[in-house]
Amino acid sequence: MNTPRIIAPVSRHLDVADVARSVVFYRDVVGFDVQRDVERAELTLGPARLTLGTRQAGSEREQRSILFFETADVGSTYETLLARGASPSAPEDVNWIKMRMIEVHDPDGNTLWFGKSFAGPNKPQSHRVLRKGCPSCPSAMLLPASHTIATC
């Protein structure tokens, strides 16, 4: 089975209720490799690196995080997560950030977003467009010789 291909670096630490449970989720569902699995787990997936530590007992409230992973293919990431037992949201285009996104939650309620840009690259403009924007005019006829004009 494919593993989501992460294409941008991410480095985050998460405090979780149960490190072993979280390691199972990130390893078996998302596809991270476990580098170290003791009190603090270290996980990697391509350029993404997570460390997991135990949440302090008696903390006032649970902290939830949002993690964003840029992926090579949102559709295959969705299919992979679904096949591995996760419940990802359906892929959708988020216009204000020009990304196709899915969302899934880990066992501690942290939100994982997987996305890929759907905006095309800027098209290079020809010099002709610039000429249309800055036409040349016979400026000597419009102003006295003592005035200078900035040209395009």
OpenMM code with the backbone's topology and positions (N, CA, C; nanometers):
from openmm import Vec3, app, unit

residues = "MET ASN THR PRO ARG ILE ILE ALA PRO VAL SER ARG HIS LEU ASP VAL ALA ASP VAL ALA ARG SER VAL VAL PHE TYR ARG ASP VAL VAL GLY PHE ASP VAL GLN ARG ASP VAL GLU ARG ALA GLU LEU THR LEU GLY PRO ALA ARG LEU THR LEU GLY THR ARG GLN ALA GLY SER GLU ARG GLU GLN ARG SER ILE LEU PHE PHE GLU THR ALA ASP VAL GLY SER THR TYR GLU THR LEU LEU ALA ARG GLY ALA SER PRO SER ALA PRO GLU ASP VAL ASN TRP ILE LYS MET ARG MET ILE GLU VAL HIS ASP PRO ASP GLY ASN THR LEU TRP PHE GLY LYS SER PHE ALA GLY PRO ASN LYS PRO GLN SER HIS ARG VAL LEU ARG LYS GLY CYS PRO SER CYS PRO SER ALA MET LEU LEU PRO ALA SER HIS THR ILE ALA THR CYS".split()
positions = [
    Vec3(0.0840, -0.1188, 0.0000),
    Vec3(0.0000, 0.0000, 0.0000),
    Vec3(0.0881, 0.1247, 0.0000),
    Vec3(0.0432, 0.2274, -0.0677),
    Vec3(0.1165, 0.3534, -0.0748),
    Vec3(0.1195, 0.4227, 0.0601),
    Vec3(0.2190, 0.5058, 0.0769),
    Vec3(0.2293, 0.5926, 0.1938),
    Vec3(0.2144, 0.7347, 0.1442),
    Vec3(0.1412, 0.8211, 0.2183),
    Vec3(0.1340, 0.9607, 0.1748),
    Vec3(0.2745, 1.0167, 0.1553),
    Vec3(0.2966, 1.0829, 0.0429),
    Vec3(0.4277, 1.1409, 0.0158),
    Vec3(0.4269, 1.2871, 0.0578),
    Vec3(0.4954, 1.3169, 0.1654),
    Vec3(0.5074, 1.4530, 0.2159),
    Vec3(0.6206, 1.5201, 0.1386),
    Vec3(0.5951, 1.6440, 0.0884),
    Vec3(0.6967, 1.7075, 0.0039),
    Vec3(0.7562, 1.8346, 0.0634),
    Vec3(0.7080, 1.8771, 0.1812),
    Vec3(0.7629, 1.9975, 0.2434),
    Vec3(0.8031, 1.9647, 0.3869),
    Vec3(0.9114, 2.0247, 0.4346),
    Vec3(0.9556, 1.9937, 0.5708),
    Vec3(0.8573, 2.0420, 0.6773),
    Vec3(0.8418, 1.9610, 0.7803),
    Vec3(0.7613, 1.9939, 0.8977),
    Vec3(0.8380, 1.9378, 1.0167),
    Vec3(0.8461, 2.0132, 1.1234),
    Vec3(0.9081, 1.9637, 1.2453),
    Vec3(0.8240, 2.0119, 1.3618),
    Vec3(0.7588, 1.9171, 1.4299),
    Vec3(0.6678, 1.9541, 1.5391),
    Vec3(0.6832, 1.8583, 1.6559),
    Vec3(0.6516, 1.9078, 1.7737),
    Vec3(0.6426, 1.8252, 1.8931),
    Vec3(0.4974, 1.8284, 1.9399),
    Vec3(0.4467, 1.7113, 1.9765),
    Vec3(0.3112, 1.7009, 2.0304),
    Vec3(0.3167, 1.6316, 2.1652),
    Vec3(0.2484, 1.6885, 2.2641),
    Vec3(0.2278, 1.6190, 2.3903),
    Vec3(0.0972, 1.5441, 2.3782),
    Vec3(0.1014, 1.4134, 2.4056),
    Vec3(-0.0151, 1.3270, 2.3875),
    Vec3(-0.0447, 1.2529, 2.5174),
    Vec3(-0.1661, 1.2019, 2.5299),
    Vec3(-0.2060, 1.1291, 2.6498),
    Vec3(-0.1348, 0.9945, 2.6598),
    Vec3(-0.1146, 0.9278, 2.5467),
    Vec3(-0.0560, 0.7940, 2.5459),
    Vec3(0.0376, 0.7834, 2.4255),
    Vec3(0.1681, 0.7887, 2.4516),
    Vec3(0.2665, 0.7881, 2.3436),
    Vec3(0.2545, 0.6616, 2.2591),
    Vec3(0.2391, 0.5461, 2.3227),
    Vec3(0.2316, 0.4194, 2.2477),
    Vec3(0.1116, 0.4192, 2.1531),
    Vec3(-0.0024, 0.4665, 2.1997),
    Vec3(-0.1223, 0.4721, 2.1143),
    Vec3(-0.0999, 0.5656, 1.9960),
    Vec3(-0.0377, 0.6801, 2.0216),
    Vec3(-0.0123, 0.7763, 1.9141),
    Vec3(0.0892, 0.7231, 1.8141),
    Vec3(0.1910, 0.6511, 1.8617),
    Vec3(0.2893, 0.5912, 1.7715),
    Vec3(0.2189, 0.4954, 1.6757),
    Vec3(0.1276, 0.4137, 1.7279),
    Vec3(0.0542, 0.3192, 1.6434),
    Vec3(-0.0237, 0.3946, 1.5353),
    Vec3(-0.0916, 0.5036, 1.5721),
    Vec3(-0.1681, 0.5816, 1.4750),
    Vec3(-0.0767, 0.6400, 1.3672),
    Vec3(0.0279, 0.7115, 1.4086),
    Vec3(0.1143, 0.7789, 1.3109),
    Vec3(0.1930, 0.6788, 1.2258),
    Vec3(0.2261, 0.5633, 1.2813),
    Vec3(0.2987, 0.4596, 1.2058),
    Vec3(0.2044, 0.3829, 1.1130),
    Vec3(0.0960, 0.3278, 1.1695),
    Vec3(0.0106, 0.2358, 1.0933),
    Vec3(-0.0919, 0.3049, 1.0047),
    Vec3(-0.1392, 0.4214, 1.0446),
    Vec3(-0.2417, 0.4912, 0.9664),
    Vec3(-0.1798, 0.5924, 0.8712),
    Vec3(-0.0896, 0.6758, 0.9217),
    Vec3(-0.0332, 0.7809, 0.8371),
    Vec3(0.0894, 0.7318, 0.7593),
    Vec3(0.1682, 0.6424, 0.8183),
    Vec3(0.2821, 0.5880, 0.7458),
    Vec3(0.4177, 0.6366, 0.7924),
    Vec3(0.4251, 0.7016, 0.9081),
    Vec3(0.5526, 0.7483, 0.9609),
    Vec3(0.6404, 0.6299, 0.9987),
    Vec3(0.7722, 0.6488, 0.9870),
    Vec3(0.8700, 0.5527, 1.0365),
    Vec3(0.9040, 0.5909, 1.1792),
    Vec3(0.9158, 0.4919, 1.2668),
    Vec3(0.9493, 0.5165, 1.4068),
    Vec3(1.1008, 0.5109, 1.4201),
    Vec3(1.1602, 0.6232, 1.4589),
    Vec3(1.3047, 0.6299, 1.4770),
    Vec3(1.3436, 0.5927, 1.6193),
    Vec3(1.2580, 0.6320, 1.7141),
    Vec3(1.2847, 0.6051, 1.8550),
    Vec3(1.1491, 0.5961, 1.9239),
    Vec3(1.1299, 0.4957, 2.0065),
    Vec3(1.0002, 0.4745, 2.0700),
    Vec3(1.0219, 0.4404, 2.2173),
    Vec3(1.0431, 0.5434, 2.2965),
    Vec3(1.0599, 0.5232, 2.4402),
    Vec3(0.9584, 0.6162, 2.5056),
    Vec3(1.0011, 0.6990, 2.5990),
    Vec3(0.9110, 0.7970, 2.6584),
    Vec3(0.8764, 0.9066, 2.5582),
    Vec3(0.9721, 0.9396, 2.4752),
    Vec3(0.9519, 1.0382, 2.3679),
    Vec3(0.9769, 0.9675, 2.2366),
    Vec3(0.8749, 0.9586, 2.1552),
    Vec3(0.8909, 0.8925, 2.0256),
    Vec3(0.9344, 0.9943, 1.9221),
    Vec3(1.0162, 0.9503, 1.8297),
    Vec3(1.0574, 1.0335, 1.7170),
    Vec3(1.0140, 0.9619, 1.5904),
    Vec3(0.9392, 1.0338, 1.5060),
    Vec3(0.8809, 0.9755, 1.3857),
    Vec3(0.9194, 1.0593, 1.2650),
    Vec3(0.9408, 0.9927, 1.1509),
    Vec3(0.9721, 1.0661, 1.0278),
    Vec3(0.8917, 1.0091, 0.9119),
    Vec3(0.8592, 1.0985, 0.8193),
    Vec3(0.7951, 1.0609, 0.6932),
    Vec3(0.8445, 1.1598, 0.5888),
    Vec3(0.9409, 1.1174, 0.5078),
    Vec3(1.0034, 1.2108, 0.4133),
    Vec3(1.0653, 1.3254, 0.4916),
    Vec3(1.0373, 1.4502, 0.4531),
    Vec3(1.0954, 1.5641, 0.5235),
    Vec3(1.0185, 1.6038, 0.6500),
    Vec3(0.9159, 1.5271, 0.6868),
    Vec3(0.8372, 1.5580, 0.8073),
    Vec3(0.8942, 1.4836, 0.9275),
    Vec3(0.9042, 1.5534, 1.0395),
    Vec3(0.9574, 1.4955, 1.1620),
    Vec3(0.8656, 1.5341, 1.2777),
    Vec3(0.8211, 1.4347, 1.3533),
    Vec3(0.7385, 1.4574, 1.4719),
    Vec3(0.8060, 1.3953, 1.5927),
    Vec3(0.7953, 1.4632, 1.7052),
    Vec3(0.8312, 1.4008, 1.8318),
    Vec3(0.7050, 1.3993, 1.9163),
    Vec3(0.6861, 1.2909, 1.9871),
    Vec3(0.5695, 1.2741, 2.0731),
    Vec3(0.6176, 1.2562, 2.2157),
    Vec3(0.5582, 1.3317, 2.3064),
    Vec3(0.5916, 1.3203, 2.4480),
    Vec3(0.4645, 1.3078, 2.5300),
    Vec3(0.4786, 1.2669, 2.6535),
    Vec3(0.3631, 1.2477, 2.7403),
    Vec3(0.3176, 1.3817, 2.7970),
    Vec3(0.1889, 1.4046, 2.7865),
    Vec3(0.1271, 1.5263, 2.8413),
    Vec3(0.1450, 1.5244, 2.9928),
    Vec3(0.1755, 1.6391, 3.0485),
    Vec3(0.1931, 1.6515, 3.1926),
    Vec3(0.0619, 1.6246, 3.2651),
    Vec3(0.0664, 1.5436, 3.3677),
    Vec3(-0.0537, 1.5166, 3.4476),
    Vec3(-0.0960, 1.6441, 3.5190),
    Vec3(-0.2258, 1.6662, 3.5253),
    Vec3(-0.2793, 1.7825, 3.5937),
    Vec3(-0.2715, 1.9111, 3.5147),
    Vec3(-0.2403, 1.9012, 3.3856),
    Vec3(-0.2381, 2.0246, 3.3065),
    Vec3(-0.3802, 2.0803, 3.3022),
    Vec3(-0.3914, 2.2123, 3.2988),
    Vec3(-0.5214, 2.2784, 3.3100),
    Vec3(-0.6184, 2.2356, 3.2010),
    Vec3(-0.5714, 2.2242, 3.0810),
    Vec3(-0.6585, 2.1798, 2.9726),
    Vec3(-0.5735, 2.1123, 2.8666),
    Vec3(-0.6382, 2.0267, 2.7907),
    Vec3(-0.5678, 1.9592, 2.6828),
    Vec3(-0.5379, 2.0579, 2.5715),
    Vec3(-0.4155, 2.0546, 2.5233),
    Vec3(-0.3776, 2.1382, 2.4099),
    Vec3(-0.3925, 2.0558, 2.2828),
    Vec3(-0.4637, 2.1095, 2.1880),
    Vec3(-0.4761, 2.0427, 2.0582),
    Vec3(-0.4026, 2.1269, 1.9556),
    Vec3(-0.3419, 2.0578, 1.8631),
    Vec3(-0.2631, 2.1254, 1.7599),
    Vec3(-0.3210, 2.0979, 1.6229),
    Vec3(-0.2821, 2.1835, 1.5284),
    Vec3(-0.3127, 2.1634, 1.3879),
    Vec3(-0.1788, 2.1459, 1.3173),
    Vec3(-0.1648, 2.0360, 1.2448),
    Vec3(-0.0432, 2.0090, 1.1696),
    Vec3(-0.0780, 2.0102, 1.0221),
    Vec3(0.0024, 2.0791, 0.9432),
    Vec3(-0.0195, 2.0844, 0.7985),
    Vec3(0.0934, 2.0109, 0.7289),
    Vec3(0.0549, 1.9184, 0.6415),
    Vec3(0.1514, 1.8438, 0.5612),
    Vec3(0.1212, 1.8686, 0.4147),
    Vec3(0.2203, 1.9221, 0.3419),
    Vec3(0.2033, 1.9368, 0.1978),
    Vec3(0.2352, 1.8027, 0.1346),
    Vec3(0.1410, 1.7516, 0.0567),
    Vec3(0.1540, 1.6186, -0.0004),
    Vec3(0.1605, 1.6264, -0.1524),
    Vec3(0.2173, 1.5248, -0.2135),
    Vec3(0.2312, 1.5224, -0.3583),
    Vec3(0.0982, 1.4969, -0.4281),
    Vec3(0.0059, 1.4259, -0.3620),
    Vec3(-0.1205, 1.3887, -0.4258),
    Vec3(-0.2280, 1.3722, -0.3186),
    Vec3(-0.3187, 1.4664, -0.3120),
    Vec3(-0.4238, 1.4646, -0.2092),
    Vec3(-0.5166, 1.3447, -0.2279),
    Vec3(-0.5507, 1.3122, -0.3517),
    Vec3(-0.6410, 1.2008, -0.3776),
    Vec3(-0.5863, 1.0677, -0.3290),
    Vec3(-0.4597, 1.0393, -0.3593),
    Vec3(-0.4028, 0.9122, -0.3144),
    Vec3(-0.3802, 0.9124, -0.1637),
    Vec3(-0.3492, 1.0285, -0.1060),
    Vec3(-0.3362, 1.0381, 0.0398),
    Vec3(-0.4701, 1.0069, 0.1056),
    Vec3(-0.5782, 1.0620, 0.0506),
    Vec3(-0.7135, 1.0352, 0.1014),
    Vec3(-0.7431, 0.8849, 0.0956),
    Vec3(-0.7187, 0.8231, -0.0190),
    Vec3(-0.7466, 0.6801, -0.0362),
    Vec3(-0.6637, 0.5954, 0.0608),
    Vec3(-0.5378, 0.6305, 0.0794),
    Vec3(-0.4502, 0.5564, 0.1696),
    Vec3(-0.4988, 0.5666, 0.3135),
    Vec3(-0.5295, 0.6886, 0.3582),
    Vec3(-0.5769, 0.7076, 0.4956),
    Vec3(-0.7084, 0.6340, 0.5189),
    Vec3(-0.7974, 0.6403, 0.4224),
    Vec3(-0.9263, 0.5718, 0.4323),
    Vec3(-0.9057, 0.4201, 0.4422),
    Vec3(-0.8191, 0.3647, 0.3578),
    Vec3(-0.7928, 0.2210, 0.3583),
    Vec3(-0.7279, 0.1745, 0.4882),
    Vec3(-0.6565, 0.2645, 0.5553),
    Vec3(-0.5876, 0.2286, 0.6799),
    Vec3(-0.6731, 0.2549, 0.8044),
    Vec3(-0.8004, 0.2875, 0.7850),
    Vec3(-0.8907, 0.2999, 0.8989),
    Vec3(-0.9135, 0.4397, 0.9515),
    Vec3(-0.8552, 0.5407, 0.8893),
    Vec3(-0.8807, 0.6785, 0.9319),
    Vec3(-1.0134, 0.7248, 0.8725),
    Vec3(-1.0611, 0.8371, 0.9187),
    Vec3(-1.1846, 0.8961, 0.8650),
    Vec3(-1.1543, 1.0347, 0.8099),
    Vec3(-1.0822, 1.0415, 0.6974),
    Vec3(-1.0491, 1.1738, 0.6428),
    Vec3(-1.1719, 1.2406, 0.5826),
    Vec3(-1.1717, 1.3732, 0.5850),
    Vec3(-1.2772, 1.4476, 0.5166),
    Vec3(-1.2594, 1.4288, 0.3666),
    Vec3(-1.3657, 1.4483, 0.2920),
    Vec3(-1.3569, 1.4383, 0.1465),
    Vec3(-1.2649, 1.5491, 0.0948),
    Vec3(-1.1855, 1.5208, -0.0076),
    Vec3(-1.0993, 1.6263, -0.0634),
    Vec3(-1.1832, 1.7430, -0.1142),
    Vec3(-1.1390, 1.8633, -0.0809),
    Vec3(-1.2081, 1.9814, -0.1311),
    Vec3(-1.1090, 2.0933, -0.1570),
    Vec3(-1.1472, 2.1815, -0.2504),
    Vec3(-1.0646, 2.2966, -0.2837),
    Vec3(-1.0970, 2.4100, -0.1878),
    Vec3(-0.9940, 2.4632, -0.1255),
    Vec3(-1.0088, 2.5768, -0.0349),
    Vec3(-0.9571, 2.6978, -0.1123),
    Vec3(-1.0503, 2.7746, -0.1670),
    Vec3(-1.0140, 2.8817, -0.2593),
    Vec3(-0.9247, 2.9886, -0.1996),
    Vec3(-0.9488, 3.0302, -0.0766),
    Vec3(-0.8726, 3.1434, -0.0233),
    Vec3(-0.7257, 3.1116, -0.0023),
    Vec3(-0.6903, 2.9823, 0.0036),
    Vec3(-0.5485, 2.9464, 0.0112),
    Vec3(-0.5034, 2.8697, -0.1127),
    Vec3(-0.5955, 2.8483, -0.2081),
    Vec3(-0.5660, 2.7816, -0.3354),
    Vec3(-0.5018, 2.6441, -0.3142),
    Vec3(-0.5639, 2.5666, -0.2245),
    Vec3(-0.5135, 2.4326, -0.1979),
    Vec3(-0.6279, 2.3332, -0.1954),
    Vec3(-0.6003, 2.2138, -0.2418),
    Vec3(-0.6917, 2.1004, -0.2291),
    Vec3(-0.6530, 2.0334, -0.0978),
    Vec3(-0.7510, 2.0108, -0.0088),
    Vec3(-0.7209, 1.9692, 0.1280),
    Vec3(-0.8066, 1.8517, 0.1728),
    Vec3(-0.7508, 1.7740, 0.2662),
    Vec3(-0.8274, 1.6772, 0.3441),
    Vec3(-0.7876, 1.6965, 0.4902),
    Vec3(-0.8731, 1.6501, 0.5793),
    Vec3(-0.8496, 1.6656, 0.7222),
    Vec3(-0.8745, 1.5323, 0.7910),
    Vec3(-0.7909, 1.4996, 0.8888),
    Vec3(-0.8084, 1.3794, 0.9694),
    Vec3(-0.7649, 1.4148, 1.1120),
    Vec3(-0.8135, 1.3406, 1.2091),
    Vec3(-0.7791, 1.3667, 1.3492),
    Vec3(-0.7067, 1.2468, 1.4085),
    Vec3(-0.6053, 1.2759, 1.4911),
    Vec3(-0.5341, 1.1682, 1.5588),
    Vec3(-0.6102, 1.1304, 1.6862),
    Vec3(-0.5650, 1.0286, 1.7596),
    Vec3(-0.6388, 0.9840, 1.8786),
    Vec3(-0.6533, 1.0898, 1.9880),
    Vec3(-0.5678, 1.1919, 1.9884),
    Vec3(-0.5771, 1.2979, 2.0890),
    Vec3(-0.6577, 1.4184, 2.0417),
    Vec3(-0.7166, 1.4086, 1.9230),
    Vec3(-0.7967, 1.5192, 1.8716),
    Vec3(-0.7173, 1.6246, 1.7975),
    Vec3(-0.5873, 1.6021, 1.7745),
    Vec3(-0.5092, 1.6954, 1.6940),
    Vec3(-0.5557, 1.6845, 1.5494),
    Vec3(-0.5567, 1.7957, 1.4804),
    Vec3(-0.6023, 1.8010, 1.3417),
    Vec3(-0.4832, 1.7916, 1.2484),
    Vec3(-0.4910, 1.7009, 1.1524),
    Vec3(-0.3878, 1.6867, 1.0498),
    Vec3(-0.4497, 1.7277, 0.9178),
    Vec3(-0.3917, 1.8275, 0.8544),
    Vec3(-0.4345, 1.8696, 0.7220),
    Vec3(-0.3311, 1.8218, 0.6218),
    Vec3(-0.3785, 1.7635, 0.5131),
    Vec3(-0.2933, 1.7249, 0.4014),
    Vec3(-0.3410, 1.8060, 0.2822),
    Vec3(-0.2500, 1.8751, 0.2153),
    Vec3(-0.2919, 1.9607, 0.1055),
    Vec3(-0.1888, 1.9723, -0.0040),
    Vec3(-0.2390, 2.0186, -0.1181),
    Vec3(-0.1543, 2.0445, -0.2349),
    Vec3(-0.2123, 2.1651, -0.3072),
    Vec3(-0.1273, 2.2520, -0.3524),
    Vec3(-0.1709, 2.3713, -0.4231),
    Vec3(-0.2385, 2.3336, -0.5549),
    Vec3(-0.3476, 2.4036, -0.5849),
    Vec3(-0.4080, 2.3839, -0.7163),
    Vec3(-0.3944, 2.5097, -0.8006),
    Vec3(-0.3227, 2.6089, -0.7506),
    Vec3(-0.2993, 2.7308, -0.8270),
    Vec3(-0.1882, 2.7030, -0.9284),
    Vec3(-0.2074, 2.7496, -1.0477),
    Vec3(-0.1067, 2.7308, -1.1514),
    Vec3(0.0065, 2.8296, -1.1342),
    Vec3(0.1194, 2.8026, -1.1957),
    Vec3(0.2303, 2.8979, -1.1874),
    Vec3(0.1952, 3.0261, -1.2622),
    Vec3(0.2576, 3.1341, -1.2197),
    Vec3(0.2356, 3.2604, -1.2889),
    Vec3(0.2864, 3.2489, -1.4314),
    Vec3(0.2069, 3.2971, -1.5245),
    Vec3(0.2476, 3.2920, -1.6648),
    Vec3(0.3372, 3.4111, -1.6952),
    Vec3(0.4499, 3.3863, -1.7594),
    Vec3(0.5361, 3.4997, -1.7934),
    Vec3(0.4658, 3.5899, -1.8953),
    Vec3(0.4811, 3.7181, -1.8748),
    Vec3(0.4203, 3.8147, -1.9655),
    Vec3(0.5223, 3.8547, -2.0719),
    Vec3(0.4732, 3.8731, -2.1917),
    Vec3(0.5633, 3.9154, -2.2987),
    Vec3(0.5903, 4.0655, -2.2834),
    Vec3(0.6926, 4.1119, -2.3486),
    Vec3(0.7259, 4.2549, -2.3445),
    Vec3(0.6185, 4.3386, -2.4122),
    Vec3(0.5437, 4.2788, -2.4997),
    Vec3(0.4377, 4.3535, -2.5679),
    Vec3(0.3346, 4.4054, -2.4685),
    Vec3(0.3048, 4.3267, -2.3658),
    Vec3(0.2075, 4.3700, -2.2655),
    Vec3(0.2592, 4.4950, -2.1962),
    Vec3(0.3890, 4.4970, -2.1671),
    Vec3(0.4473, 4.6138, -2.1034),
    Vec3(0.4370, 4.7360, -2.1947),
    Vec3(0.4553, 4.7202, -2.3231),
    Vec3(0.4428, 4.8325, -2.4156),
    Vec3(0.3007, 4.8863, -2.4164),
    Vec3(0.2054, 4.7966, -2.4055),
    Vec3(0.0665, 4.8420, -2.4029),
    Vec3(0.0374, 4.9189, -2.2751),
    Vec3(0.1039, 4.8802, -2.1667),
    Vec3(0.0824, 4.9483, -2.0392),
    Vec3(0.1534, 5.0822, -2.0331),
    Vec3(0.2629, 5.0964, -2.1037),
    Vec3(0.3402, 5.2204, -2.1041),
    Vec3(0.3654, 5.2627, -2.2485),
    Vec3(0.2659, 5.3150, -2.3137),
    Vec3(0.2866, 5.3560, -2.4532),
    Vec3(0.3857, 5.4721, -2.4596),
    Vec3(0.4556, 5.4819, -2.5703),
    Vec3(0.5450, 5.5958, -2.5858),
    Vec3(0.4664, 5.7110, -2.6467),
    Vec3(0.4884, 5.8284, -2.5924),
    Vec3(0.4214, 5.9466, -2.6462),
    Vec3(0.5258, 6.0545, -2.6715),
    Vec3(0.4938, 6.1391, -2.7581),
    Vec3(0.5872, 6.2492, -2.7864),
    Vec3(0.5850, 6.3486, -2.6715),
    Vec3(0.6577, 6.3201, -2.5652),
    Vec3(0.6529, 6.4018, -2.4438),
    Vec3(0.7119, 6.5414, -2.4652),
    Vec3(0.8028, 6.5553, -2.5594),
    Vec3(0.8607, 6.6873, -2.5827),
    Vec3(0.7546, 6.7871, -2.6270),
    Vec3(0.6483, 6.7381, -2.6864),
    Vec3(0.5432, 6.8272, -2.7328),
    Vec3(0.4509, 6.8663, -2.6172),
    Vec3(0.4487, 6.7872, -2.5073),
    Vec3(0.3557, 6.8131, -2.3985),
    Vec3(0.4130, 6.9011, -2.2894),
    Vec3(0.5429, 6.8948, -2.2667),
    Vec3(0.6031, 6.9687, -2.1564),
    Vec3(0.7160, 7.0581, -2.2069),
    Vec3(0.7405, 7.1632, -2.1322),
    Vec3(0.8553, 7.2477, -2.1682),
    Vec3(0.9854, 7.1687, -2.1536),
    Vec3(1.0867, 7.2079, -2.2208),
    Vec3(1.2152, 7.1380, -2.2229),
    Vec3(1.2801, 7.1335, -2.0861),
    Vec3(1.2443, 7.2240, -1.9948),
    Vec3(1.3054, 7.2265, -1.8616),
    Vec3(1.2538, 7.1148, -1.7718),
    Vec3(1.1452, 7.0456, -1.8094),
    Vec3(1.0893, 6.9362, -1.7285),
    Vec3(1.1368, 6.8016, -1.7809),
    Vec3(1.1623, 6.7094, -1.6896),
    Vec3(1.2010, 6.5747, -1.7322),
    Vec3(1.0881, 6.4779, -1.6987),
    Vec3(1.0808, 6.3733, -1.7734),
    Vec3(0.9771, 6.2718, -1.7552),
    Vec3(1.0445, 6.1376, -1.7351),
    Vec3(0.9949, 6.0642, -1.6389),
    Vec3(1.0427, 5.9266, -1.6214),
    Vec3(0.9831, 5.8429, -1.7323),
    Vec3(1.0647, 5.7618, -1.7934),
    Vec3(1.0149, 5.6757, -1.9018),
    Vec3(1.0009, 5.5340, -1.8503),
    Vec3(0.9210, 5.4576, -1.9211),
    Vec3(0.8953, 5.3183, -1.8825),
    Vec3(1.0164, 5.2340, -1.9064),
] * unit.nanometer
topology = app.Topology()
chain = topology.addChain("A")
for resn in residues:
    res = topology.addResidue(resn, chain)
    for name in ("N", "CA", "C"):
        topology.addAtom(name, app.Element.getBySymbol(name[0]), res)
